[in-house]
Amino acid sequence: MIRKCLFPVAGYGTRFLPATKSMPKEMLPIVNKPLVQYGVEEAVKAGLDNVTFVTGRGKRAIADHFDISYELEHQIAGTSKEKYLDEIRYLIDNVNFSFTRQNNMLGLGHAILTGEPLIGDEAFGVVLADDLCFGEDDGVMAQMVKLYNQFRCTIVAIEEVPEDEVHKYGVIQGESMMEGLYRVTDMVEKPSKEEAPSNLAIIGRYILTPDIFDKIRNTPPGRNGEVQITDAILQQAKEGCVLAYKFKGKRFDCGSVDGFVEATNFCYQNIYKDPTAE
Ligand code: UTP
């Protein structure tokens, strides 16, 4: 059974400067809740109640968010405002949080490898909190856990993107296994329109088997000197099986300003104003 979920949150969030100069990108609120809390809620709904953050300098607000604030609790205890803390209290009471730090931001692959001592020798989920997902049933990660229980291999979530956006993503080539599920045969990180093997882009949800750590260790730095997780997953695909899953739901790229504004509008209309709609 998968119980652990890794959140790499060490990146600089340069696309959101100056907002992210002293505040972690993952703490940017979508309406009244920080991005990272949506991600943790999705993981918990999927049964992943061991949450590990790979943090970096300037990210202490994330650890504080998932801890009790005694002064605040004392101030609002017994008042009508107490209800605003219900959701975060639930997470604090029911999730086991752990933290480690990535000292040099050498890419997503490197961030995941930094989490190895806290993950150990078991399959685990990965959530990139700046991809905000709302999925059918219990969410995108829960859909992926169901598939993992059936196939027992690494799974990446994918989405069809317009041709002129493939350069922002890892893009897969795959053989269709069934509706919405592909066996990966090739992957290219941030290809040009011409190089892209398809328009099926990997988004920020993964389930990784623990052999990924050795694969990352053996992956030389790729584009921009960063260790890309795509290269390590491609090794797994070549030696065994990697699945790409077209998830059922909606995703917002909250690492970009356009996606962030769309997510805010969506959440305001569908969740904040109408909490029954989620
Ligand atoms: P991004 O490239 O989207 O995030 O990395 P970023 O670097 O923070 O943002 P920009 O591009 O400068 O605006 C995807 C995810 O991987 C994490 C980021 O925190 C983000 O969640 N990451 C990236 C790390 O944890 N460490 C790294 O070295 C790189």
Residues whose N, C-alpha, C, O or C-beta is under 5 A from the ligand:
A	BS01	UTP	P8 V9 A10 G11 Y12 G13 T14 R15 F16 V54 N104 M105 L106 G107 L108 A111 L128 A129 G255
